[in-house]
Amino acid sequence: MARTPTISALDTLWQAPVILWTILAGEGLAAILAMAPGVDGNRLIYFGTTSLVVQWVSLSTLGVLYLFRRPLARLRPTRIAQMALVTLIAVTALVCAAGWLVLREPWPLARDGWLAMFLRLTGIALVVGLMGLAAFLHHWRVRQLLLRTKQAEIEVVRARVRPHFLFNTLNTGAALVHQRPAEAEQLLLNLADLFRAVLGGPQEVPLTEELALARRYLEIEGLRFGERLQVAWQLPDELPQVTLPVLSLQPLVENAIRHGIERSPRGGEIGIVVRADRDWLEVSVRNPLHGTGPSKPGHQVGQSGVRARLQAMTHGRGHLETRIEDGHYLAAIRLPL
């Protein structure tokens, strides 16, 4: 069984937008210091040297935190914030010492002596660090709140079983007990697997297991619809080793049957396609649209929950696409590989 990966407060720091904003904020700080009153000499040179120091301090601090990310990940977010502030001050002192030894007189920041330079840069680092840590803790609390909200949505989806599906399945099983007992037994086994996944299984499962759950659901519905329900599978020879939220495919199949098979006396064909390239995996469910008039409201049951769980699992990279093409409704799950 696949486990849900744990998310550390430090994981936010390694994302490309955070690093980019750190660099831009450093340049902004250097520009403010260069334009401040009391700066002697060429302000452009002052900006260049200050920018160099600020970038060395900020990026070196991120580098040190990345090197010690494993032991730090065991700490609470507040303790991580304290350690990050200590690391920032220590790196500032090291950069000051290196700048003093290498540049000294040509360095505008060092003209007032080592102690004045150290106190000035340490004070700036302390103020900026406290502001940054306050923003970091606020971002982490908001992120945790969002994750708890997503978790609540997941629990709702996991606890949700459409009553009419359960009643129809039990009625189908009762009708098959005497005439086709083997099929009735298989129906109950498939139903038990679905309930196990809904009520007590892991939050994320391998693609092979999710496809197996969808296949069991289709076998149950196949006994009810008979020849009206046709299923076309298009799977690669080797399925990618990827996980996705449990029962993320089943709601799409359920919608496809409800809107593409149940509403038509002739039934139709459900198409399930798995495609993968170097970067993305796509699992799509296609069902026919019936009638020439405006489409009735639908295909939203379960889709919002699937979309929310995909985004929560992939940190916003995975998504659910829906569209109408060639007289069919298509719902496609896209996940980064």
Sine and cosine of phi, psi and omega as CSV:
sin_phi,cos_phi,sin_psi,cos_psi,sin_omega,cos_omega
0.00,0.00,0.65,-0.76,0.04,-1.00
-0.99,0.17,0.63,-0.78,0.03,-1.00
-0.99,-0.17,0.49,-0.87,0.09,-1.00
-0.97,0.26,0.83,-0.56,-0.03,-1.00
-0.92,0.40,0.64,-0.76,0.04,-1.00
-0.97,0.22,0.56,-0.83,-0.05,-1.00
-0.92,-0.39,0.87,-0.49,0.02,-1.00
-1.00,-0.04,0.40,-0.91,0.04,-1.00
-0.89,0.45,-0.42,0.91,-0.02,-1.00
-0.97,0.25,-0.33,0.94,-0.05,-1.00
-0.86,0.51,-0.45,0.89,0.00,-1.00
-0.90,0.43,-0.52,0.86,-0.10,-0.99
-0.96,0.29,-0.34,0.94,-0.09,-1.00
-1.00,-0.06,0.04,1.00,0.01,-1.00
-0.98,0.19,0.60,-0.80,-0.06,-1.00
-0.84,0.55,-0.68,0.74,0.02,-1.00
-0.87,0.50,-0.60,0.80,0.00,-1.00
-0.91,0.40,-0.69,0.72,0.02,-1.00
-0.90,0.44,-0.66,0.75,0.02,-1.00
-0.89,0.45,-0.69,0.72,0.02,-1.00
-0.92,0.39,-0.53,0.85,0.06,-1.00
-0.90,0.45,-0.69,0.72,0.02,-1.00
-0.90,0.43,-0.71,0.71,0.00,-1.00
-0.91,0.42,-0.63,0.78,0.04,-1.00
-0.90,0.43,-0.61,0.79,0.05,-1.00
-0.89,0.45,-0.66,0.75,0.04,-1.00
-0.92,0.40,-0.62,0.79,0.05,-1.00
-0.89,0.45,-0.66,0.75,0.03,-1.00
-0.90,0.44,-0.67,0.74,0.03,-1.00
-0.89,0.46,-0.63,0.77,0.02,-1.00
-0.91,0.41,-0.64,0.77,0.02,-1.00
-0.90,0.44,-0.70,0.72,0.00,-1.00
-0.91,0.41,-0.59,0.81,-0.01,-1.00
-0.94,0.34,-0.51,0.86,-0.01,-1.00
-1.00,-0.01,-0.04,1.00,-0.04,-1.00
-0.94,0.35,0.50,-0.86,0.04,-1.00
-0.89,0.45,0.48,-0.88,0.06,-1.00
1.00,-0.04,0.03,1.00,0.01,-1.00
-0.99,0.12,0.84,-0.55,0.01,-1.00
-1.00,-0.08,0.47,-0.88,0.08,-1.00
0.99,0.12,-0.29,-0.96,-0.05,-1.00
-0.96,0.29,0.88,-0.48,-0.03,-1.00
-0.93,0.36,-0.49,0.87,0.01,-1.00
-0.92,0.39,-0.66,0.75,0.06,-1.00
-0.91,0.42,-0.65,0.76,0.03,-1.00
-0.87,0.49,-0.67,0.74,0.02,-1.00
-0.90,0.44,-0.68,0.73,-0.03,-1.00
-0.89,0.46,-0.73,0.68,-0.02,-1.00
-0.94,0.35,-0.64,0.77,0.03,-1.00
-0.90,0.43,-0.66,0.75,0.04,-1.00
-0.87,0.49,-0.66,0.75,0.02,-1.00
-0.87,0.49,-0.70,0.71,-0.02,-1.00
-0.91,0.40,-0.71,0.71,-0.05,-1.00
-0.89,0.46,-0.69,0.73,-0.01,-1.00
-0.92,0.38,-0.62,0.79,0.06,-1.00
-0.89,0.46,-0.68,0.73,-0.03,-1.00
-0.92,0.39,-0.76,0.65,-0.09,-1.00
-0.92,0.39,-0.75,0.66,-0.04,-1.00
-0.94,0.34,-0.57,0.82,0.06,-1.00
-0.92,0.39,-0.59,0.81,0.06,-1.00
-0.89,0.45,-0.71,0.70,0.06,-1.00
-0.88,0.48,-0.62,0.78,0.02,-1.00
-0.90,0.44,-0.68,0.73,0.03,-1.00
-0.90,0.43,-0.69,0.72,0.03,-1.00
-0.89,0.46,-0.58,0.82,0.02,-1.00
-0.93,0.36,-0.63,0.78,0.01,-1.00
-0.89,0.45,-0.57,0.82,-0.03,-1.00
-0.97,-0.25,0.44,0.90,-0.09,-1.00
-0.91,0.42,-0.55,0.84,-0.05,-1.00
-0.93,0.38,-0.79,0.62,0.06,-1.00
-0.92,0.40,-0.55,0.84,0.01,-1.00
-0.93,0.36,-0.48,0.88,-0.03,-1.00
-0.91,0.42,-0.33,0.94,0.00,-1.00
-0.99,0.16,-0.19,0.98,-0.06,-1.00
-1.00,0.00,0.27,-0.96,0.08,-1.00
-0.96,0.28,0.40,-0.92,-0.02,-1.00
-0.83,0.55,-0.62,0.79,0.02,-1.00
-0.91,0.42,-0.63,0.77,0.04,-1.00
-0.93,0.37,-0.61,0.79,0.06,-1.00
-0.88,0.47,-0.65,0.76,0.02,-1.00
-0.89,0.46,-0.66,0.76,0.03,-1.00
-0.91,0.42,-0.68,0.73,0.02,-1.00
-0.91,0.42,-0.59,0.81,0.03,-1.00
-0.91,0.42,-0.63,0.77,0.03,-1.00
-0.91,0.41,-0.68,0.74,0.05,-1.00
-0.88,0.47,-0.67,0.74,0.03,-1.00
-0.89,0.46,-0.64,0.77,0.02,-1.00
-0.88,0.48,-0.71,0.71,0.01,-1.00
-0.91,0.41,-0.66,0.75,0.00,-1.00
-0.90,0.43,-0.68,0.74,0.02,-1.00
-0.92,0.40,-0.61,0.79,0.05,-1.00
-0.87,0.50,-0.68,0.73,0.03,-1.00
-0.89,0.45,-0.67,0.74,0.01,-1.00
-0.91,0.42,-0.67,0.75,0.02,-1.00
-0.91,0.41,-0.63,0.77,0.07,-1.00
-0.87,0.49,-0.71,0.71,0.00,-1.00
-0.90,0.44,-0.67,0.74,0.01,-1.00
-0.91,0.41,-0.66,0.75,0.03,-1.00
-0.91,0.42,-0.61,0.79,0.01,-1.00
-0.92,0.40,-0.66,0.75,-0.04,-1.00
-0.95,0.30,-0.58,0.82,-0.09,-1.00
-1.00,0.05,-0.72,0.69,-0.13,-0.99
-0.99,-0.16,-0.79,0.61,-0.02,-1.00
0.77,0.64,-0.96,-0.28,-0.15,-0.99
-0.88,0.48,-0.70,0.72,0.00,-1.00
-0.92,0.40,-0.20,0.98,-0.07,-1.00
-1.00,0.06,0.90,-0.43,-0.05,-1.00
-0.85,0.52,-0.53,0.84,-0.02,-1.00
-0.94,0.35,-0.33,0.94,-0.09,-1.00
-0.99,-0.16,0.11,0.99,-0.08,-1.00
-0.94,0.35,-0.41,0.91,-0.01,-1.00
-1.00,-0.06,0.16,0.99,0.03,-1.00
0.98,-0.20,0.31,-0.95,-0.05,-1.00
-0.87,0.49,-0.74,0.67,-0.10,-1.00
-0.90,0.43,-0.71,0.71,0.01,-1.00
-0.89,0.46,-0.67,0.74,0.02,-1.00
-0.89,0.45,-0.69,0.72,-0.03,-1.00
-0.91,0.42,-0.71,0.71,-0.01,-1.00
-0.90,0.43,-0.64,0.77,-0.01,-1.00
-0.90,0.43,-0.77,0.64,-0.03,-1.00
-0.93,0.37,-0.59,0.81,0.03,-1.00
-0.92,0.40,-0.65,0.76,0.05,-1.00
-0.89,0.46,-0.69,0.73,0.04,-1.00
-0.89,0.45,-0.69,0.72,0.00,-1.00
-0.89,0.45,-0.61,0.80,-0.01,-1.00
-0.92,0.40,-0.72,0.70,0.00,-1.00
-0.91,0.42,-0.75,0.66,0.00,-1.00
-0.90,0.44,-0.62,0.78,0.01,-1.00
-0.90,0.44,-0.68,0.73,0.03,-1.00
-0.89,0.45,-0.66,0.75,0.04,-1.00
-0.91,0.42,-0.68,0.73,0.01,-1.00
-0.91,0.42,-0.64,0.77,0.01,-1.00
-0.93,0.36,-0.58,0.81,0.08,-1.00
-0.89,0.46,-0.69,0.73,0.04,-1.00
-0.91,0.41,-0.62,0.78,0.00,-1.00
-0.90,0.44,-0.72,0.69,0.00,-1.00
-0.90,0.43,-0.62,0.78,0.05,-1.00
-0.90,0.44,-0.69,0.72,0.02,-1.00
-0.88,0.47,-0.64,0.76,-0.02,-1.00
-0.92,0.39,-0.65,0.76,0.02,-1.00
-0.90,0.44,-0.67,0.74,0.03,-1.00
-0.89,0.45,-0.65,0.76,0.00,-1.00
-0.91,0.42,-0.67,0.74,0.03,-1.00
-0.90,0.45,-0.62,0.78,0.04,-1.00
-0.89,0.45,-0.67,0.74,0.03,-1.00
-0.90,0.44,-0.64,0.76,0.02,-1.00
-0.91,0.41,-0.62,0.79,0.05,-1.00
-0.91,0.42,-0.61,0.79,0.06,-1.00
-0.89,0.45,-0.70,0.71,0.04,-1.00
-0.88,0.47,-0.64,0.77,0.01,-1.00
-0.89,0.45,-0.63,0.78,0.04,-1.00
-0.89,0.45,-0.65,0.76,0.05,-1.00
-0.90,0.44,-0.62,0.79,0.03,-1.00
-0.89,0.46,-0.69,0.72,-0.01,-1.00
-0.90,0.44,-0.59,0.81,0.05,-1.00
-0.90,0.44,-0.69,0.73,0.00,-1.00
-0.91,0.41,-0.65,0.76,-0.02,-1.00
-0.92,0.40,-0.53,0.85,-0.02,-1.00
-1.00,0.06,-0.14,0.99,-0.09,-1.00
-1.00,0.05,0.86,-0.50,0.14,-0.99
-0.75,-0.66,0.85,-0.53,-0.04,-1.00
-0.89,0.45,0.85,-0.52,-0.06,-1.00
-0.85,0.53,-0.64,0.76,-0.05,-1.00
-0.92,0.38,-0.49,0.87,0.09,-1.00
-0.91,0.41,-0.68,0.73,0.01,-1.00
-0.90,0.44,-0.71,0.70,-0.01,-1.00
-0.90,0.44,-0.69,0.72,0.01,-1.00
-0.88,0.47,-0.64,0.77,0.00,-1.00
-0.91,0.41,-0.70,0.71,0.01,-1.00
-0.91,0.42,-0.64,0.77,0.05,-1.00
-0.90,0.44,-0.65,0.76,0.05,-1.00
-0.89,0.45,-0.69,0.73,0.03,-1.00
-0.88,0.47,-0.65,0.76,0.01,-1.00
-0.90,0.44,-0.60,0.80,0.01,-1.00
-0.94,0.34,-0.44,0.90,-0.05,-1.00
-1.00,-0.03,-0.21,0.98,-0.12,-0.99
-0.83,0.56,-0.73,0.69,-0.08,-1.00
-1.00,0.05,-0.59,0.80,-0.08,-1.00
-0.99,0.15,-0.73,0.68,-0.04,-1.00
-0.71,-0.70,0.97,0.24,-0.09,-1.00
-0.88,0.48,-0.54,0.84,-0.01,-1.00
-0.91,0.42,-0.67,0.74,0.03,-1.00
-0.93,0.36,-0.59,0.81,0.06,-1.00
-0.89,0.45,-0.65,0.76,0.03,-1.00
-0.90,0.43,-0.69,0.73,0.02,-1.00
-0.90,0.43,-0.59,0.81,0.04,-1.00
-0.88,0.48,-0.71,0.71,-0.01,-1.00
-0.92,0.39,-0.59,0.81,0.05,-1.00
-0.91,0.42,-0.67,0.74,0.04,-1.00
-0.90,0.44,-0.65,0.76,0.02,-1.00
-0.90,0.44,-0.63,0.77,0.03,-1.00
-0.90,0.44,-0.64,0.77,0.04,-1.00
-0.89,0.45,-0.65,0.76,0.02,-1.00
-0.91,0.42,-0.69,0.73,0.00,-1.00
-0.92,0.39,-0.57,0.82,0.03,-1.00
-0.90,0.44,-0.65,0.76,0.03,-1.00
-0.93,0.37,-0.61,0.79,-0.04,-1.00
-0.94,0.33,-0.69,0.72,-0.21,-0.98
-0.99,-0.14,-0.50,0.87,-0.13,-0.99
-0.64,-0.77,0.15,0.99,-0.06,-1.00
-1.00,0.06,0.00,-1.00,0.04,-1.00
-0.94,0.33,0.27,-0.96,0.00,-1.00
-0.97,0.23,-0.46,0.89,0.01,-1.00
-0.76,-0.65,0.60,-0.80,-0.04,-1.00
-0.70,-0.72,0.36,-0.93,0.09,-1.00
-0.90,0.44,0.38,-0.92,0.01,-1.00
-0.85,0.53,-0.63,0.78,-0.02,-1.00
-0.88,0.48,-0.63,0.78,-0.01,-1.00
-0.95,0.30,-0.61,0.79,0.03,-1.00
-0.91,0.41,-0.63,0.77,0.06,-1.00
-0.91,0.42,-0.59,0.81,0.03,-1.00
-0.91,0.41,-0.62,0.78,0.05,-1.00
-0.90,0.43,-0.68,0.74,0.04,-1.00
-0.89,0.45,-0.61,0.79,0.01,-1.00
-0.91,0.41,-0.64,0.77,0.04,-1.00
-0.90,0.44,-0.66,0.75,0.04,-1.00
-0.88,0.47,-0.67,0.74,0.01,-1.00
-0.92,0.39,-0.55,0.83,0.06,-1.00
-0.91,0.42,-0.63,0.78,0.04,-1.00
-0.90,0.44,-0.74,0.67,-0.01,-1.00
-0.93,0.36,-0.48,0.88,0.04,-1.00
-0.90,0.44,-0.55,0.83,0.06,-1.00
-0.93,0.37,-0.49,0.87,-0.02,-1.00
-0.99,0.14,-0.66,0.76,-0.08,-1.00
-1.00,-0.05,-0.34,0.94,0.01,-1.00
0.91,0.42,-0.72,-0.70,-0.05,-1.00
-0.95,0.32,-0.19,0.98,0.05,-1.00
-0.92,0.39,-0.42,0.91,-0.03,-1.00
-0.96,-0.28,0.92,-0.39,0.10,-1.00
-0.91,-0.41,0.66,-0.75,-0.04,-1.00
-0.82,-0.57,0.77,-0.63,0.05,-1.00
-0.91,-0.43,0.90,-0.44,0.01,-1.00
-0.99,-0.17,0.72,-0.69,0.13,-0.99
-0.79,-0.61,0.99,-0.14,-0.06,-1.00
-0.87,-0.49,0.57,-0.82,0.07,-1.00
-0.94,0.35,0.29,-0.96,0.00,-1.00
-0.87,0.50,-0.58,0.81,0.01,-1.00
-0.78,-0.63,0.88,-0.48,-0.01,-1.00
-0.97,0.25,0.63,-0.78,0.04,-1.00
-0.89,0.45,0.53,-0.85,0.06,-1.00
-1.00,0.10,0.99,0.11,-0.05,-1.00
-0.67,-0.74,0.49,-0.87,0.04,-1.00
-0.95,-0.31,0.41,-0.91,0.09,-1.00
-0.52,-0.85,0.31,-0.95,-0.05,-1.00
-0.85,0.53,0.65,-0.76,-0.02,-1.00
-0.89,0.45,0.63,-0.78,-0.02,-1.00
0.83,0.55,0.62,0.78,0.13,-0.99
-1.00,0.00,-0.42,0.91,0.04,-1.00
-1.00,0.05,-0.55,0.83,-0.06,-1.00
-0.86,0.52,-0.70,0.72,0.04,-1.00
-0.87,0.49,-0.54,0.84,0.03,-1.00
-0.94,0.34,-0.64,0.77,0.06,-1.00
-0.92,0.40,-0.64,0.77,0.02,-1.00
-0.87,0.49,-0.70,0.71,0.04,-1.00
-0.90,0.44,-0.64,0.77,-0.01,-1.00
-0.89,0.46,-0.65,0.76,0.03,-1.00
-0.93,0.36,-0.67,0.74,-0.06,-1.00
-0.90,0.45,-0.68,0.73,-0.10,-0.99
-0.99,-0.13,-0.36,0.93,-0.06,-1.00
-0.96,-0.29,-0.34,0.94,-0.06,-1.00
-0.89,-0.46,-0.76,0.65,-0.12,-0.99
-0.89,0.45,-0.54,0.84,-0.08,-1.00
-0.99,0.11,-0.10,1.00,-0.04,-1.00
-0.90,-0.44,0.76,-0.64,0.06,-1.00
-0.88,0.47,-0.48,0.88,-0.01,-1.00
-0.99,0.10,-0.28,0.96,-0.06,-1.00
0.97,0.23,-0.51,-0.86,-0.01,-1.00
0.14,-0.99,-0.21,-0.98,-0.07,-1.00
-0.89,-0.46,0.75,-0.66,0.11,-0.99
-0.99,-0.13,0.79,-0.61,0.02,-1.00
-0.95,-0.31,0.79,-0.61,0.04,-1.00
-0.86,-0.52,0.88,-0.47,-0.11,-0.99
-0.83,-0.56,0.71,-0.70,0.09,-1.00
-0.88,-0.47,0.87,-0.50,0.05,-1.00
-0.81,-0.58,0.57,-0.82,0.01,-1.00
-0.59,-0.81,0.66,-0.75,0.17,-0.99
-0.83,-0.55,-0.37,-0.93,-0.08,-1.00
-0.93,0.38,-0.51,0.86,-0.15,-0.99
-0.91,-0.41,-0.43,0.90,-0.16,-0.99
-0.72,-0.69,0.50,-0.87,0.16,-0.99
-0.90,-0.44,0.71,-0.70,0.04,-1.00
-0.80,-0.60,0.80,-0.60,0.09,-1.00
-0.87,-0.49,0.91,-0.41,-0.10,-1.00
-0.88,-0.47,0.53,-0.85,0.07,-1.00
-0.82,-0.57,0.81,-0.59,-0.07,-1.00
-0.85,-0.53,0.69,-0.72,0.08,-1.00
-0.68,-0.74,0.47,-0.88,-0.01,-1.00
-0.96,0.27,0.48,-0.88,0.13,-0.99
-0.98,-0.22,0.69,-0.73,-0.07,-1.00
-0.93,-0.36,0.62,-0.79,0.04,-1.00
1.00,-0.04,0.36,-0.93,0.00,-1.00
-0.96,-0.27,-0.13,0.99,-0.01,-1.00
-0.99,0.16,-0.06,-1.00,0.04,-1.00
-0.86,0.51,0.62,-0.78,-0.01,-1.00
-0.94,0.34,0.62,-0.78,0.02,-1.00
-0.98,0.21,0.43,-0.90,0.03,-1.00
-0.86,0.51,0.65,-0.76,0.00,-1.00
0.21,-0.98,-0.18,-0.98,-0.01,-1.00
0.87,0.49,0.31,0.95,0.06,-1.00
-0.95,-0.32,-0.19,0.98,-0.02,-1.00
-0.93,0.36,0.89,-0.45,0.04,-1.00
1.00,0.07,-0.32,0.95,-0.06,-1.00
-0.92,0.38,-0.63,0.77,0.01,-1.00
-0.90,0.44,-0.62,0.78,0.04,-1.00
-0.92,0.40,-0.66,0.75,0.04,-1.00
-0.89,0.46,-0.71,0.71,-0.01,-1.00
-0.88,0.47,-0.68,0.73,-0.01,-1.00
-0.91,0.42,-0.66,0.75,-0.01,-1.00
-0.94,0.35,-0.59,0.81,0.06,-1.00
-0.89,0.45,-0.70,0.71,0.00,-1.00
-0.92,0.39,-0.60,0.80,0.02,-1.00
-0.93,0.37,-0.64,0.77,-0.05,-1.00
-0.94,0.33,-0.59,0.81,-0.10,-0.99
-0.97,-0.26,0.17,0.99,-0.01,-1.00
0.84,0.54,0.66,0.75,0.11,-0.99
1.00,-0.04,-0.09,1.00,-0.05,-1.00
-1.00,0.09,-0.61,0.79,0.04,-1.00
-0.98,0.18,0.47,-0.88,-0.04,-1.00
-0.37,-0.93,0.19,-0.98,0.03,-1.00
-0.90,-0.44,0.84,-0.54,0.02,-1.00
-0.96,-0.29,0.65,-0.76,0.07,-1.00
-0.74,-0.67,0.64,-0.77,0.02,-1.00
-0.30,-0.95,0.24,-0.97,0.05,-1.00
-0.92,-0.39,0.79,-0.61,0.02,-1.00
-0.51,-0.86,0.72,-0.70,0.07,-1.00
0.82,0.57,0.67,0.74,0.04,-1.00
0.95,0.32,0.29,0.96,0.02,-1.00
-0.78,-0.62,0.46,-0.89,0.10,-0.99
-0.98,-0.18,0.76,-0.65,-0.07,-1.00
-0.85,-0.53,0.79,-0.61,0.13,-0.99
-0.85,-0.52,0.84,-0.55,-0.12,-0.99
-0.79,-0.62,0.79,-0.62,0.12,-0.99
-1.00,-0.02,0.80,-0.60,0.03,-1.00
-0.87,-0.50,0.81,-0.58,-0.02,-1.00
-0.79,-0.61,0.63,-0.77,0.09,-1.00
-0.96,0.27,0.62,-0.78,0.05,-1.00
-1.00,-0.08,0.00,0.00,0.00,0.00
